């Protein structure tokens, strides 16, 4: 009996083991188990990232090989650290610190020990790697930016952190990912798919060959090439004009919503953030809290729009039926309400209608229009909501649903916004600054460029976007669908005529371009800063929006220059030149070019830190670049012109 029970127990245990082995190896087996099997080494084969071209097919971003020294801590055997450190050009302290970091990450998983070896160092090290068990060389691909332009457009790639690894299992320690710009926005398309090889190890942790003869190995898939909407030549020209200035420029093709240029000043060479020097250079750029070169002012800069917002109030006034193009308002060099006075440049007693009001940027005309909008039906609380909804239909106060990696909503206030400030009664005079684009209204340059595009199209726009085509894929539908404003088409014509007269006879008449009918609007925005706990007025900002030609427009643009005095002084010149450059392919207003190259605003930006007394908008702050800087900029301009020809 006992023998029978013993025999039966052995048979039962054997069946249990056999069943369990069958379940694990046959029934439940899948390739994913290989990733957690300590007896199998995983070696990743990294693909080339997709190339990036501009709208005309010019190559902007390619690849270059890079070699990383990888380590698997548990496989490291005693080694000559002095020799190894000499080969890697590091000291022993760094060796120990890096090894400890790798071991803390995972004793059995590979991680980067030293990244981005040069080709020369790789060639020397490769011959001796067999002496250092647990270490091996991993080939990757870094970016090579063909031009020194478009840093804030193109972005860069860098190593993933632990948070990204936890959120996206695709990435492993040491992997590279798009950090900014196009590289971040289209990361999944550009990165491709990693390949992998499974290597069988023996009980002594030695490689003995491909697992299952490579049955489960996969090849890498190269990332897809993309074309972006940027015109590299226009981008380079815009960046040149914005040298020694701070601000943002966005140029859009109204017929498609494609972004032709996206300039953030100051900028930097994107190759600064490639390879081993990336960390040091990024820290340097990041810590520049004054110039903020990593801050994309064209997308993230939130500013009061100033007088260009008067165009919006004109359109809303026409739509609401509270004004006609022929109604006139008498201006007494500004608009007075209570004990406040919003001055403008009209002579006292001038009577302006809609077109001349835009032409001369009359504060009295637009303050009157704004009050009429809000006071319609004698209910300013309802009026400001109607006003707000009209403005928001142009994409103001919103992210625009574009494909750009960063952005800001800006602000178009409504009654709900003001309920805490004015909880009971609300009158149109409370928010009269909105009439001239100041007060609580806040926009970004891309929003203003989109507003100009919507006006150019007489009532609709396409979502601004940076992608033009993806190899083997269609551009998302949201970029090809029209977005209609709440303003009827017929109301745009008188506003557009007013914008044309800004160039013909108004505040931008000195900026005319021969043979191009440009419709624009200058703007001057008050600029305040808190210095030593005191609200201090600095030099005004210069702003300008425009589109051209008047009929069948090819470009809409918004330019914002911090501390640029007034609209036509800096921003208007940049806009006119970039419009001519895009439409004609060359420029004729060499006087405007010379002026922009010669004049700098660096002294203005130093004011808050100089300790010297401020002189607002004074000529004493107006400076020229030195001779060496002018020669450098002039050579750059000649280079652009020769390439264009």
C-alpha positions in Angstrom: 0.0 0.0 0.0 2.8 2.4 1.0 4.7 1.6 -2.2 1.5 2.3 -4.2 1.0 5.7 -2.5 4.7 6.6 -3.0 4.5 5.6 -6.7 1.3 7.5 -7.2 2.7 10.6 -5.5 5.8 10.5 -7.8 3.5 10.1 -10.8 1.2 13.0 -9.6 4.1 15.4 -8.9 5.7 14.5 -12.3 2.4 15.2 -14.1 2.1 18.6 -12.3 5.6 19.6 -13.3 5.1 18.5 -16.9 1.8 20.4 -17.1 3.4 23.5 -15.6 6.3 23.3 -18.1 3.9 22.8 -21.0 1.8 25.8 -19.9 4.9 28.0 -19.5 6.7 27.0 -22.6 3.9 26.1 -25.1 0.6 27.5 -24.0 1.5 30.8 -22.4 4.7 31.5 -24.2 4.9 34.8 -26.2 7.8 36.9 -27.4 7.3 39.3 -24.5 8.7 36.8 -22.0 12.1 37.3 -23.7 12.3 40.8 -22.3 12.2 39.6 -18.7 14.4 36.5 -19.1 17.7 37.1 -17.4 19.3 34.4 -19.4 18.8 36.3 -22.6 20.6 39.5 -23.4 18.7 42.2 -25.3 20.7 44.3 -27.8 18.8 47.2 -29.4 19.5 48.3 -33.0 18.6 52.0 -33.2 17.1 53.3 -36.5 18.0 56.6 -38.2 15.6 59.4 -37.5 13.6 60.8 -40.3 15.0 63.7 -42.3 13.4 67.1 -42.1 13.0 69.3 -45.2 11.6 72.8 -45.7 8.7 73.6 -47.9 10.9 73.8 -51.0 12.7 70.5 -50.4 15.8 71.9 -48.8 17.3 69.5 -46.2 17.3 71.0 -42.8 18.0 68.1 -40.5 19.9 64.9 -41.1 21.7 62.3 -39.0 25.2 61.5 -37.8 26.5 58.4 -36.1 27.1 58.4 -32.4 28.6 55.8 -30.1 27.8 55.3 -26.5 29.6 53.1 -24.0 27.0 50.9 -22.3 27.3 49.0 -19.0 25.4 46.1 -17.4 26.6 46.4 -13.8 26.1 42.8 -12.8 28.2 41.6 -15.7 31.2 43.8 -14.9 34.3 41.9 -13.9 37.4 43.3 -12.2 39.2 45.6 -14.6 42.0 48.1 -14.9 40.1 51.2 -14.1 43.1 53.4 -14.8 43.5 52.2 -18.3 39.7 52.3 -18.9 39.4 55.9 -17.6 42.3 56.9 -19.8 40.6 55.5 -22.9 37.4 57.2 -22.0 39.1 60.5 -21.0 37.5 60.6 -17.6 38.8 60.5 -14.1 38.2 57.7 -11.6 35.8 59.7 -9.5 33.5 60.1 -12.5 33.9 56.4 -13.2 32.7 55.4 -9.8 29.9 57.9 -9.7 28.6 56.9 -13.1 28.8 53.2 -12.3 26.9 53.7 -9.1 24.2 55.5 -11.0 23.9 52.7 -13.5 23.7 50.1 -10.7 21.0 52.1 -8.9 19.0 52.2 -12.2 19.2 48.4 -12.7 22.0 45.9 -12.0 20.9 43.7 -14.9 19.7 46.2 -17.5 22.0 48.2 -19.8 22.4 51.9 -19.4 24.6 54.6 -20.9 28.0 54.9 -19.1 29.5 57.5 -21.5 27.6 59.0 -24.4 28.6 60.4 -27.7 32.1 59.2 -28.4 33.9 60.8 -31.3 34.7 58.6 -34.3 38.4 58.8 -33.3 37.7 57.7 -29.7 35.4 55.0 -30.9 38.0 53.6 -33.2 40.6 53.4 -30.4 38.2 52.0 -27.8 36.6 49.4 -30.1 39.8 47.4 -30.3 40.1 47.0 -26.5 36.5 46.6 -25.4 37.0 42.8 -25.1 39.2 43.5 -22.0 36.3 45.2 -20.1 33.5 42.7 -19.5 30.1 44.1 -18.8 30.8 47.1 -21.1 30.0 47.4 -24.8 29.5 50.0 -27.5 26.0 50.9 -28.7 25.6 52.8 -32.0 23.0 55.5 -32.1 22.2 58.5 -34.4 22.4 62.1 -33.4 21.0 65.0 -35.3 23.0 67.2 -37.7 21.3 70.6 -38.4 22.4 71.6 -41.9 21.9 75.4 -41.2 22.3 77.5 -38.1 18.7 78.7 -38.3 15.4 77.7 -36.9 16.5 76.5 -33.5 13.0 77.2 -32.0 11.3 75.6 -35.0 13.3 72.4 -35.3 14.0 71.8 -31.6 16.5 69.1 -30.5 16.8 65.6 -29.1 18.1 64.6 -25.7 18.2 61.6 -23.3 14.9 60.4 -21.7 14.5 60.8 -18.0 12.9 58.3 -15.5 9.5 60.0 -15.8 9.4 59.5 -19.6 10.5 55.8 -19.2 7.7 55.2 -16.7 5.1 56.8 -18.9 6.3 55.4 -22.2 7.7 51.8 -22.0 9.1 52.1 -25.5 12.0 54.1 -24.2 14.9 52.7 -22.2 17.6 54.5 -20.2 19.9 56.3 -22.6 17.4 56.5 -25.4 16.9 59.9 -27.2 13.7 61.7 -27.6 12.5 65.0 -29.2 12.7 67.7 -26.6 11.5 70.8 -28.4 10.0 72.1 -31.7 9.4 69.8 -34.6 11.5 67.1 -33.0 9.1 66.9 -30.1 5.8 67.5 -32.0 6.6 64.7 -34.5 8.7 62.4 -32.3 6.7 59.2 -33.0 7.0 59.7 -36.7 10.6 60.8 -36.8 12.0 58.3 -34.3 11.2 55.1 -36.3 11.1 51.7 -34.5 14.0 50.1 -32.7 15.2 46.7 -33.8 16.3 44.1 -31.2 18.5 41.0 -31.1 18.1 38.3 -28.4 21.4 36.7 -27.3 21.4 33.5 -25.4 23.8 33.4 -22.3 25.2 30.3 -20.6 25.3 29.7 -16.8 28.6 31.7 -16.6 26.8 34.7 -18.2 28.7 34.4 -21.4 27.2 35.0 -24.8 26.7 31.8 -26.8 24.9 33.0 -29.8 21.5 34.2 -31.1 18.5 32.9 -29.2 16.5 30.4 -31.4 18.8 31.3 -34.3 17.4 34.8 -34.3 13.8 33.7 -34.8 12.5 36.6 -32.6 15.0 39.3 -33.7 13.6 42.3 -35.5 15.2 44.9 -37.8 15.0 48.6 -37.1 12.6 50.7 -39.1 13.9 54.1 -40.1 11.8 57.1 -39.1 9.7 58.8 -41.8 10.9 61.9 -43.6 8.8 65.0 -43.2 8.5 68.3 -45.0 7.7 71.3 -42.9 6.0 74.5 -44.0 8.9 76.8 -43.2 10.6 78.6 -46.0 14.3 78.3 -45.0 15.3 81.4 -46.9 12.6 83.6 -45.4 13.3 82.1 -41.9 17.0 83.0 -42.2 16.2 86.5 -43.4 13.7 87.1 -40.6 16.3 85.9 -38.0 18.9 88.3 -39.5 16.5 91.3 -39.3 15.8 90.4 -35.6 19.4 90.4 -34.6 20.1 92.5 -31.5 16.4 92.6 -30.7 13.9 90.5 -28.7 10.5 89.4 -29.9 8.7 87.1 -32.2 7.7 86.9 -35.8 5.1 84.6 -37.4 4.3 84.6 -41.1 1.4 82.5 -42.4 0.1 81.6 -45.8 -3.6 82.6 -45.5 -4.7 80.2 -48.2 -3.5 77.1 -46.2 -2.6 78.1 -42.7 1.0 77.0 -43.3 3.6 78.8 -41.2 6.2 80.3 -43.5 8.5 81.6 -40.8 8.6 81.4 -37.1 11.3 83.6 -35.6 12.0 83.9 -31.9 14.7 86.4 -31.0 17.2 86.0 -29.6 18.0 82.6 -31.1 20.9 80.2 -31.2 22.6 77.6 -33.4 20.6 74.3 -33.1 23.9 72.4 -33.3 24.8 73.7 -29.9 22.4 71.1 -28.4 23.9 68.1 -30.2 26.1 65.4 -28.6 28.1 65.5 -25.4 28.1 69.4 -25.4 24.3 69.4 -25.2 24.0 69.3 -21.4 26.5 72.1 -20.8 25.1 74.3 -23.6 21.5 73.7 -22.6 22.3 74.7 -19.0 23.9 77.9 -20.3 20.9 78.8 -22.5 18.4 77.8 -19.8 20.2 79.9 -17.1 20.1 83.0 -19.3 17.0 84.4 -17.5 17.4 87.8 -19.1 17.6 87.1 -22.9 15.7 83.8 -22.6 16.9 82.2 -25.9 15.0 79.0 -25.2 11.8 80.9 -24.8 9.9 80.9 -28.1 8.4 84.4 -28.0 6.5 83.8 -31.3 4.4 81.1 -29.6 4.7 81.7 -25.9 5.1 85.4 -25.6 1.9 86.8 -24.2 1.5 90.6 -24.8 -1.2 93.2 -25.0 -1.9 93.5 -28.7 -2.2 97.2 -28.8 -3.7 99.0 -31.8 -3.9 96.0 -34.1 -6.7 94.9 -31.9 -8.7 97.9 -33.1 -9.3 95.9 -36.3 -11.2 93.4 -34.2 -13.3 96.1 -32.6 -14.1 97.6 -36.0 -15.3 94.2 -37.3 -17.4 93.5 -34.2 -19.0 96.9 -34.3 -20.0 96.4 -38.0 -21.3 92.9 -37.2 -23.4 94.1 -34.3 -24.8 96.9 -36.3 -23.7 99.7 -33.9 -21.5 101.4 -36.5 -21.4 101.9 -40.2 -18.3 102.6 -42.3 -19.4 106.2 -42.7 -20.2 107.1 -39.1 -17.8 109.8 -37.9 -16.3 110.5 -34.4 -14.6 113.7 -33.5 -11.2 113.2 -31.9 -9.6 115.7 -29.6 -6.1 114.1 -29.8 -7.5 111.2 -27.7 -10.4 110.0 -25.7 -11.4 111.3 -22.3 -13.6 109.5 -19.8 -13.8 110.6 -16.2 -10.4 111.8 -15.1 -8.5 109.5 -17.6 -7.3 110.4 -21.1 -6.2 107.9 -23.8 -4.2 110.1 -26.1 -3.5 109.4 -29.8 -1.8 111.2 -32.7 -4.9 112.7 -34.3 -5.0 116.5 -34.3 -7.7 118.0 -32.1 -11.0 118.3 -33.8 -10.3 115.7 -36.5 -13.4 113.8 -37.6 -12.7 110.1 -38.4 -14.9 107.5 -40.1 -14.0 103.8 -40.0 -11.3 103.9 -42.7 -9.6 107.0 -41.5 -9.9 105.8 -37.9 -7.9 102.8 -38.8 -5.5 104.8 -41.0 -4.7 107.2 -38.1 -5.2 104.7 -35.3 -7.7 107.0 -33.6 -8.3 106.1 -29.9 -11.5 108.2 -29.8 -13.1 106.4 -32.7 -12.4 102.9 -31.3 -13.3 103.8 -27.7 -16.6 105.0 -28.9 -17.1 101.9 -31.0 -16.2 99.6 -28.1 -18.7 101.3 -25.8 -21.4 101.0 -28.5 -20.8 97.3 -28.7 -21.1 96.7 -25.0 -23.9 99.1 -24.4 -26.1 97.6 -27.2 -29.5 96.8 -25.6 -28.4 98.8 -22.5 -26.8 95.7 -21.0 -23.0 95.8 -20.8 -22.8 92.4 -19.1 -24.4 90.7 -22.1 -22.5 93.0 -24.4 -19.0 92.0 -23.3 -19.9 88.3 -23.7 -21.0 89.0 -27.3 -17.8 91.0 -27.9 -15.7 88.2 -26.4 -17.3 85.5 -28.5 -16.7 87.4 -31.7 -13.0 87.8 -30.8 -12.6 84.2 -29.9 -14.0 83.1 -33.2 -10.7 84.4 -34.7 -8.7 82.0 -32.6 -7.8 84.6 -30.0 -7.8 83.4 -26.4 -7.1 79.8 -27.4 -4.3 77.4 -28.3 -5.6 77.2 -31.9 -5.3 73.4 -31.9 -2.1 73.5 -33.9 0.8 71.0 -34.1 3.4 73.2 -32.3 4.9 71.8 -29.2 4.4 74.9 -27.0 2.0 77.8 -26.8 -0.1 80.0 -24.7 -3.8 80.8 -24.7 -3.6 84.5 -24.2 -6.7 86.1 -22.8 -10.0 87.5 -24.2 -12.0 88.5 -21.1 -15.7 88.0 -20.7 -18.3 88.8 -18.0 -17.3 85.8 -16.0 -13.7 87.0 -16.0 -14.8 90.4 -14.5 -17.3 89.0 -12.0 -14.8 89.1 -9.1 -13.7 92.6 -9.9 -17.2 94.0 -10.7 -19.6 91.6 -9.0 -22.7 93.7 -9.1 -22.7 96.5 -11.6 -20.7 96.5 -14.9 -20.4 99.4 -17.3 -18.5 99.7 -20.6 -16.2 102.4 -19.3 -14.8 99.9 -16.7 -12.9 98.0 -19.5 -12.4 100.8 -22.0 -8.7 99.9 -22.4 -9.9 96.8 -24.3 -10.9 99.2 -27.1 -7.3 99.9 -28.0 -5.9 96.4 -27.3 -4.6 97.0 -23.8 -6.1 96.4 -20.3 -7.0 92.7 -19.9 -6.6 91.7 -23.6 -3.6 89.5 -24.1 -2.4 87.7 -27.3 0.6 85.8 -28.8 2.2 86.7 -32.1 0.9 83.5 -33.7 -2.7 84.5 -32.7 -2.3 87.9 -34.2 -0.8 86.5 -37.4 -3.8 84.1 -37.6 -6.1 87.1 -37.0 -4.5 88.9 -40.0 -4.9 85.7 -42.1 -8.6 85.5 -41.2 -9.1 89.2 -42.2 -7.1 88.5 -45.5 -9.4 85.6 -46.2 -12.5 87.8 -45.5 -13.8 85.7 -42.6 -12.1 82.3 -42.3 -8.8 80.8 -41.4 -7.0 77.4 -41.4 -5.4 76.2 -38.2 -1.7 77.4 -38.3 0.6 74.4 -38.6 4.2 73.5 -39.2 3.8 70.1 -41.0 3.5 70.1 -44.8 3.8 66.5 -45.7 4.7 63.2 -44.1 6.2 60.4 -46.2 3.5 57.8 -46.7 0.9 59.6 -44.7 -1.8 62.3 -45.1 -1.6 65.6 -43.2 -4.3 65.7 -40.4 -7.7 66.9 -41.6 -7.9 69.5 -38.9 -5.3 71.5 -40.9 -7.3 71.5 -44.1 -10.7 72.5 -42.8 -11.8 76.1 -42.8 -12.6 77.7 -39.5 -15.2 80.5 -39.9 -15.4 83.6 -37.8 -18.7 85.1 -36.6 -18.2 88.1 -38.8 -20.1 88.3 -42.2 -17.9 88.6 -45.3 -19.1 92.0 -46.4 -17.8 93.7 -43.2 -14.2 92.9 -44.0 -13.9 95.2 -47.0 -14.0 98.6 -45.3 -11.6 97.3 -42.6 -9.2 96.0 -45.2 -9.4 99.4 -47.0 -8.5 101.1 -43.8 -5.5 98.7 -43.5 -4.5 99.6 -47.0 -4.7 103.3 -46.2 -2.4 102.7 -43.2 0.3 102.1 -45.8 -0.9 104.6 -48.4 -1.4 107.7 -46.1 -1.3 106.6 -42.5 1.1 105.4 -39.8 3.0 103.1 -42.1 3.3 105.3 -45.2 7.1 105.4 -44.8 7.2 101.6 -45.2 5.5 101.2 -48.6 6.8 98.6 -51.0 6.6 99.3 -54.7 4.1 97.2 -56.7 2.7 95.5 -53.6 -0.6 96.6 -51.9 0.1 95.8 -48.3 -2.7 96.1 -45.7 -1.3 96.6 -42.2 -1.8 98.1 -38.8 0.8 99.6 -36.5 0.8 99.2 -32.8 2.5 100.7 -29.7 2.1 98.9 -26.4 2.9 100.3 -23.0 5.5 98.4 -21.2 5.8 98.2 -17.4 8.1 96.2 -15.1 8.5 95.7 -11.4 11.9 97.0 -10.4 12.8 97.2 -6.8 9.2 96.6 -5.8 8.1 99.6 -7.9 6.0 99.5 -11.1 8.3 101.2 -13.6 7.5 102.2 -17.1 10.0 101.1 -19.7 10.2 101.9 -23.4 7.0 100.8 -25.3 6.8 97.7 -27.4 6.6 97.9 -31.2 4.0 95.7 -32.9 2.8 95.3 -36.4 0.3 93.0 -38.3 -0.2 92.9 -42.1 -1.0 90.8 -45.1 -0.3 91.2 -48.8 -1.3 91.6 -51.5 -4.7 93.0 -50.8 -6.3 90.7 -53.3 -5.3 87.0 -53.4 -3.0 87.4 -50.3 0.1 85.3 -50.1 1.3 86.1 -46.7 0.0 87.3 -43.3 2.4 88.4 -40.7 2.7 89.6 -37.1 5.9 91.1 -35.7 6.4 92.0 -32.0 9.6 93.7 -31.0 10.1 94.3 -27.2 11.0 97.8 -26.2 10.9 98.8 -29.9 9.3 102.3 -29.3 6.4 102.3 -31.7 4.9 100.2 -34.5 6.6 101.5 -37.6 10.0 102.0 -36.0 11.1 98.4 -35.7 8.2 95.9 -36.2 6.8 97.6 -39.3 10.1 97.6 -41.1 10.6 93.9 -40.4 7.1 93.1 -41.6 7.5 95.1 -44.9 10.8 93.5 -45.8 9.7 90.0 -45.1 6.6 90.5 -47.1 8.6 91.8 -50.1 11.1 89.0 -49.7 8.4 86.3 -49.8 6.4 87.8 -52.7 9.3 89.0 -54.9 12.1 86.8 -53.7 14.3 89.9 -53.3 14.1 93.2 -51.5 14.2 96.8 -52.9 14.0 98.8 -49.6 17.7 98.6 -48.8 17.2 101.7 -46.7 15.0 99.7 -44.3 17.4 96.8 -44.3 20.4 99.1 -43.5 18.4 100.7 -40.7 17.5 97.4 -39.0 21.0 96.0 -39.3 22.6 99.2 -37.8 20.3 99.7 -34.9 20.3 97.7 -31.7 18.0 97.5 -28.7 20.5 95.8 -26.4 20.8 99.0 -24.4 17.1 99.0 -23.8 17.1 95.5 -22.4 19.9 96.5 -20.1 18.0 99.3 -18.5 16.4 97.4 -15.6 19.8 96.1 -14.6 22.0 99.2 -15.2 21.0 101.2 -12.1 20.8 104.3 -14.3 17.8 106.6 -14.4 15.2 105.8 -17.1 14.4 108.1 -19.9 11.3 106.7 -21.5 11.3 106.6 -25.4 14.3 109.0 -25.3 16.9 109.3 -28.0 19.6 108.9 -25.4 18.8 105.2 -25.3 19.0 104.8 -29.1 22.2 103.1 -30.2 24.0 101.8 -33.2 25.8 98.5 -33.5 29.6 98.7 -33.6 31.5 98.4 -36.9 32.5 94.8 -36.4 28.9 93.7 -35.7 27.6 95.7 -38.7 30.2 94.0 -41.0 29.2 90.6 -39.7 25.5 91.3 -40.3 26.2 92.8 -43.7 28.2 89.7 -44.7 25.3 87.5 -43.6 22.9 89.6 -45.6 25.1 89.3 -48.7 25.3 85.5 -48.2 21.5 85.3 -48.1 21.1 87.4 -51.2 23.7 85.4 -53.1 21.9 82.1 -52.2 18.6 83.6 -53.2 19.9 84.5 -56.6 
